[in-house]
Amino acid sequence: MAKPLLKAKNGPLVAVVASVAVAAVVIGSAIAYWQGPESKASGATPLPGLSSTPSETPIVTPSRTPSITPSTPPSTAGTPGTPGTPAKPPSTGNPVEIPVELTSLATGRSTDAIHLAGREVRGGGPAIKIPGSQRIGDFARLGADLLATVGTDGVNDELLIIGAGHPIRKVPNVDTLVADRQGTAAAYSTLVVNSDGIRTRGGAVHYLPAGGTTKTLPLPADTFALRVVALLDGKVYYRSTDEQAGDIERLYEWTPGTATPRLVKAVTATTMLSADGRYAASRRNTTTGTCTTVQTVATGKDLWKACKTDLMDFTPGGGVTLGRGYVGDTPMVRITAQDTRTGKLIHAWTGFFANVAAEDDEHLLISTEGVTGASLVRCEITTGACEYAVAPGDAALRLDPGMTP
């Protein structure tokens, strides 16, 4: 690292409200949210180190379903592999709750994490600009090309495939997009749209290798709520609902080139998977709000849940789960790093943030916005120390979980 990380009370977290003009001093100490491990369902034995602590009362918090792309693929998706290594416990003297003062951060090494600066995608390769003025949705690298979904009519999106040496290719009615961390393949979902431009049931999942030919899995006409979740070890994971499933969003594994997907029975309503295929985050609605539960994919065993925090990303090794929540009714955001197996809080950073993603197994990145310009803040998971990876500037920055090399 070019410069040592500042260790003080500086730490990035996400969820900025763009209207808050600040490059800021976070006032006071952060209101600490705590997610306790969820006790196992009847008849089950908790994992080692898992305590039976009453879970918190859920509240509704704004969320965005992340598109997750893996780093290290599992040998067999949905089957336990080598457990990710959690971050080391914080050193003595390092507070767990860290208010972040952006004005006091030093600038460290730059980041190669893929992010959007204005309409230009940076990191992971040469900068590539997304043309036009349409709203930008998901984005990812695919070999030398850039993939991006952009709004067309305010309702439906199209996929742009941008690269040197060929004209921009367009795929209509694309809804979700993911890619692997190596940039060797991508997967996306398409919806069925009628002559009036209204989405109807049905759809398809597509697999696109770099420099290769697209493979497609058509889905039944009663399919709805279709979203690709992850691309692991060459297999596409997507969730959807059908008439037989009722309101349950089921997770499927599809091997490109085959005609029949495999139902992943142990987990449902899955929003993201760890890159080693061991862990899933699944969202569940309650009478008072929404909670997200971390589970083991192989057995469906509940490990712990978060109700005041949206779980946004796993570190590449799967050992740490990153989350984002608001501090009371304020625009301040609290970013959390928790042990994936136990839910134990490692560090929490409070400030005026926008989003969070894992940079590697030891660092996370937080995007910020403010009157001095947007920035990316890097924080060390073990110590909580923070620095700028991208110093405040004029361009708006967007950092999507999973979109890191």
C-alpha positions in Angstrom: 0.0 0.0 0.0 1.5 3.3 -1.0 0.7 5.1 2.2 -0.2 3.6 5.6 -3.8 3.4 6.4 -5.1 5.9 8.9 -6.3 4.1 11.9 -8.3 6.7 13.7 -12.0 7.0 13.6 -12.1 6.9 9.9 -14.0 4.2 8.1 -16.1 3.9 5.0 -19.6 2.5 4.8 -22.4 2.8 2.3 -25.6 4.3 1.6 -25.4 7.9 0.9 -28.3 10.0 0.3 -27.3 12.0 -2.7 -29.1 15.0 -1.4 -26.8 15.3 1.6 -24.1 17.8 0.7 -21.1 16.8 2.6 -17.5 15.8 2.5 -18.1 15.5 6.0 -17.5 15.1 9.6 -19.7 12.5 11.1 -21.3 13.9 14.2 -21.0 12.0 17.4 -20.6 8.4 17.7 -22.6 6.1 15.5 -25.8 4.5 16.7 -24.8 0.9 16.9 -27.0 -1.7 15.4 -26.4 -5.3 16.4 -27.4 -8.4 14.5 -27.4 -11.5 16.7 -27.1 -15.0 15.3 -30.5 -16.5 14.5 -31.1 -19.6 16.5 -31.5 -22.8 14.5 -34.9 -24.2 13.7 -36.3 -26.9 15.9 -34.3 -30.0 16.3 -31.1 -28.5 14.8 -27.7 -27.9 16.4 -26.1 -24.5 16.0 -22.7 -24.2 14.3 -19.7 -24.1 16.6 -19.5 -20.7 18.3 -23.1 -19.8 17.4 -25.0 -18.5 20.4 -28.8 -18.6 20.8 -29.4 -14.9 21.1 -32.9 -13.5 20.4 -33.0 -11.9 17.0 -33.8 -8.3 16.5 -37.1 -6.8 15.6 -37.1 -6.3 11.8 -37.6 -2.8 10.3 -38.1 -1.7 6.8 -34.9 -0.3 5.2 -34.4 0.8 1.6 -32.5 -1.8 -0.4 -31.2 -2.6 -3.8 -30.8 -6.2 -4.8 -27.2 -6.6 -5.7 -25.9 -8.5 -8.6 -23.1 -10.7 -7.3 -20.2 -12.1 -9.3 -17.7 -14.5 -7.9 -14.0 -14.5 -7.5 -12.9 -18.1 -6.8 -15.4 -20.6 -8.2 -16.4 -23.7 -6.2 -15.5 -27.1 -7.5 -19.2 -28.0 -7.2 -21.7 -25.2 -6.7 -24.0 -25.7 -3.8 -21.6 -28.2 -2.2 -19.4 -27.3 0.7 -15.9 -26.4 -0.3 -13.0 -24.9 1.5 -14.4 -22.4 4.1 -13.5 -18.8 3.6 -11.2 -17.4 6.2 -12.8 -14.7 8.3 -11.0 -11.5 9.0 -8.9 -11.6 12.2 -10.6 -10.1 15.3 -9.9 -6.4 15.7 -6.7 -5.6 17.6 -6.9 -4.3 21.2 -7.5 -0.6 21.1 -9.3 -0.6 17.8 -12.9 0.4 18.3 -15.6 -1.7 16.7 -17.8 1.3 15.9 -15.9 3.8 13.8 -17.3 7.3 12.9 -15.6 8.4 9.6 -14.3 11.9 9.2 -13.8 12.2 5.4 -11.8 15.4 5.7 -9.0 13.7 7.7 -8.4 10.7 5.4 -5.1 10.3 3.6 -4.9 9.1 0.0 -3.5 5.6 -0.4 -3.0 3.4 -3.5 -5.5 3.5 -6.3 -8.0 0.7 -6.8 -8.6 -1.7 -9.7 -12.1 -2.4 -8.6 -14.6 -1.9 -11.4 -16.6 1.2 -10.8 -18.5 3.9 -12.7 -17.3 7.4 -12.9 -19.9 9.5 -14.6 -20.5 7.4 -17.7 -17.0 5.9 -17.8 -16.3 2.4 -16.4 -12.9 2.3 -14.8 -10.9 -0.5 -13.2 -10.2 -4.0 -14.4 -8.9 -2.7 -17.8 -8.9 0.4 -20.0 -11.5 3.0 -19.2 -14.6 2.6 -21.5 -17.4 5.2 -21.8 -21.0 4.2 -22.0 -22.5 6.4 -24.8 -25.8 8.3 -24.6 -27.6 9.8 -21.6 -29.8 6.9 -20.6 -30.0 5.6 -17.1 -27.2 3.0 -16.4 -28.1 -0.2 -14.6 -25.7 -3.1 -14.2 -22.2 -3.1 -15.8 -19.4 -5.7 -16.0 -16.2 -6.5 -18.0 -16.2 -9.3 -20.5 -12.8 -9.9 -22.0 -11.9 -6.7 -23.8 -15.6 -5.7 -24.0 -17.9 -3.8 -21.6 -21.4 -5.0 -20.8 -23.9 -2.4 -19.5 -27.7 -2.3 -19.2 -29.3 1.0 -20.0 -32.9 2.3 -19.7 -34.9 2.5 -22.9 -38.4 3.7 -22.1 -38.4 4.1 -18.4 -39.6 0.5 -17.9 -37.4 -1.9 -19.9 -33.6 -2.0 -20.3 -31.4 -3.2 -23.1 -27.9 -4.7 -22.9 -25.1 -2.8 -24.7 -21.9 -4.8 -25.7 -19.2 -2.2 -26.2 -15.7 -2.8 -27.4 -13.0 -1.8 -29.8 -13.1 -3.4 -33.3 -16.9 -3.9 -33.5 -20.0 -1.7 -33.4 -22.1 -1.6 -30.3 -24.3 -4.6 -30.1 -27.7 -4.4 -28.4 -29.9 -7.0 -26.7 -33.5 -5.8 -25.9 -35.5 -6.5 -22.7 -32.5 -7.4 -20.5 -33.4 -7.2 -16.8 -30.4 -8.4 -14.8 -26.7 -9.0 -15.5 -23.8 -10.7 -13.7 -20.2 -11.6 -14.7 -17.4 -13.6 -13.1 -14.5 -11.8 -11.5 -12.1 -12.9 -14.2 -14.2 -11.3 -16.9 -14.3 -14.6 -18.9 -18.1 -15.0 -18.9 -21.4 -13.2 -18.2 -25.0 -14.2 -17.6 -28.2 -12.1 -18.0 -31.9 -12.5 -18.0 -34.4 -11.3 -20.6 -38.1 -10.7 -20.1 -41.1 -11.1 -22.3 -42.7 -7.8 -23.3 -46.0 -7.5 -25.2 -46.9 -5.2 -28.1 -47.8 -2.4 -25.6 -44.4 -2.6 -23.9 -45.7 -4.3 -20.8 -43.8 -7.0 -19.1 -45.5 -10.4 -19.1 -44.7 -13.8 -17.6 -42.0 -15.9 -19.1 -38.4 -15.1 -20.0 -35.0 -16.7 -20.5 -31.5 -17.0 -19.0 -28.5 -16.4 -21.2 -24.8 -17.3 -20.9 -22.2 -15.4 -22.9 -18.5 -16.4 -22.8 -15.9 -13.9 -23.8 -15.4 -14.3 -27.6 -17.9 -17.1 -27.7 -21.5 -17.8 -28.7 -24.5 -17.1 -26.4 -26.3 -20.1 -24.9 -30.0 -19.7 -23.9 -32.3 -21.4 -21.5 -36.0 -20.6 -22.3 -38.2 -20.6 -19.2 -41.9 -21.7 -18.9 -44.6 -19.1 -19.6 -45.7 -19.1 -16.0 -42.2 -17.8 -14.8 -42.0 -14.4 -13.2 -39.8 -12.4 -10.8 -36.8 -13.7 -12.8 -33.3 -12.6 -11.8 -29.8 -13.9 -12.4 -28.0 -14.1 -9.0 -24.5 -15.4 -9.7 -22.1 -17.0 -12.1 -20.0 -19.7 -10.4 -17.6 -22.2 -11.9 -19.3 -21.8 -15.3 -22.8 -22.4 -13.9 -25.5 -19.8 -13.9 -27.7 -19.3 -10.7 -31.0 -17.6 -11.1 -34.1 -17.2 -9.0 -37.7 -17.1 -10.1 -41.3 -17.8 -9.1 -43.9 -19.9 -10.9 -47.5 -20.8 -10.3 -46.5 -24.0 -8.5 -44.1 -22.1 -6.2 -46.7 -19.5 -5.1 -44.9 -16.6 -3.6 -41.6 -18.5 -3.0 -38.6 -17.4 -5.1 -36.7 -20.6 -5.8 -33.1 -20.8 -6.7 -31.9 -22.8 -9.8 -28.5 -23.9 -11.1 -28.1 -24.1 -14.9 -25.2 -25.6 -16.7 -25.0 -23.7 -20.1 -25.8 -26.0 -23.0 -28.2 -28.2 -21.1 -32.0 -28.0 -21.4 -33.0 -28.6 -17.7 -31.9 -26.5 -14.7 -31.4 -28.0 -11.3 -33.5 -26.8 -8.3 -31.3 -25.8 -5.3 -33.7 -27.1 -2.7 -32.1 -26.0 0.5 -32.3 -22.2 0.0 -35.0 -19.8 -1.4 -35.3 -16.1 -2.1 -31.6 -15.9 -2.5 -30.1 -12.5 -3.2 -26.4 -13.5 -3.3 -24.0 -16.4 -3.1 -20.5 -16.5 -1.8 -17.8 -17.3 -4.5 -17.0 -20.6 -2.9 -20.6 -21.8 -3.1 -20.9 -22.4 0.6 -23.1 -19.5 1.7 -26.3 -17.7 0.6 -28.1 -14.6 1.7 -31.8 -15.0 1.5 -34.5 -12.3 2.0 -37.6 -13.0 4.0 -40.6 -10.8 4.5 -42.2 -10.5 7.9 -45.3 -8.6 9.2 -43.1 -5.7 10.2 -40.4 -5.6 7.5 -37.7 -7.6 5.8 -34.8 -9.6 7.2 -31.9 -11.2 5.4 -30.7 -14.6 6.6 -27.2 -16.1 6.0 -27.5 -19.8 5.3 -25.3 -22.7 4.3 -26.2 -23.7 0.7 -25.7 -27.4 1.1 -28.1 -27.8 4.1 -30.1 -24.6 4.2 -29.1 -24.2 7.8 -29.7 -20.7 9.1 -26.6 -19.1 10.6 -27.8 -15.6 11.5 -29.9 -12.8 10.2 -29.9 -9.0 9.7 -33.0 -7.0 9.9 -31.7 -3.4 10.2 -29.0 -3.9 7.6 -29.1 -4.9 3.9 -26.5 -7.5 3.2 -24.6 -6.4 0.1 -21.5 -8.6 -0.6 -19.3 -11.4 0.6 -15.5 -11.1 0.5 -14.0 -13.3 -2.2 -13.1 -16.1 0.2 -16.6 -15.9 1.7 -15.4 -15.4 5.3 -16.8 -11.9 5.8 -20.3 -10.5 4.9 -20.7 -6.8 4.2 -23.9 -4.9 5.0 -25.4 -1.4 4.8 -28.0 0.2 7.0 -29.2 3.7 8.0 -28.6 5.3 11.4 -32.0 5.9 12.8 -33.9 8.5 10.8 -30.8 10.2 9.7 -29.1 10.2 6.2 -26.0 8.6 7.7 -25.2 5.1 6.7 -23.6 2.3 8.8 -21.4 -0.2 7.0 -20.8 -3.5 8.7 -18.3 -6.3 8.4 -19.5 -9.5 10.0 -18.1 -13.0 10.3 -20.1 -15.0 7.8 -20.3 -18.2 10.0 -21.4 -16.5 13.2 -22.6 -13.0 12.4 -20.1 -11.6 14.9 -19.5 -7.9 14.2 -15.9 -7.2 13.2 -16.2 -3.5 12.5 -18.9 -0.9 11.6 -18.2 2.4 9.9 -20.6 5.3 10.1 -20.8 8.3 7.7 -22.4 9.8 4.7 -22.0 6.9 2.3 -23.6 5.4 -0.8 -22.5 1.8 -1.4 -20.1 -0.9 -0.3 -18.3 -3.8 -1.9 -15.4 -6.1 -1.1 -12.1 -5.1 -2.7 -10.4 -8.3 -1.5 -10.4 -10.6 1.6 -8.9 -7.9 3.8 -10.4 -4.6 2.4 -13.7 -3.1 1.5 -14.5 -0.1 -0.6 -17.2 2.5 0.2 -18.5 5.0 -2.3 -19.3 8.5 -1.1 -20.9 11.7 -2.5 -20.7 15.3 -1.4 -20.1 18.9 -2.3 -16.4 18.3 -2.9 -17.1 15.4 -5.3 -17.5 11.7 -5.1 -14.8 9.3 -3.7 -14.0 5.7 -2.9 -12.8 5.0 0.6 -10.8 1.8 1.4 -11.1 0.3 4.8 -9.2 -2.5 6.3 -11.5 -5.2 7.7 -9.1 -6.3 10.5 -8.1 -3.0 12.0 -10.9 -0.6 10.7 -8.3 1.8 9.3 -9.4 3.8 6.3 -7.9 5.9 3.4 -9.0 7.2 0.0 -8.6 4.8 -2.9 -10.1 7.5 -5.2 -9.9 11.0 -3.7 -12.9 13.3 -3.9 -13.5 14.6 -7.4 -16.2 15.9 -9.7 -17.5 12.7 -11.3 -20.3 10.8 -9.7 -19.0 7.3 -8.6 -20.9 4.1 -8.4 -19.6 0.9 -6.9 -21.6 -2.3 -7.3 -21.0 -5.3 -5.0 -19.5 -8.1 -6.9 -18.2 -5.9 -9.7 -14.6 -6.3 -8.5 -11.8 -8.1 -10.3 
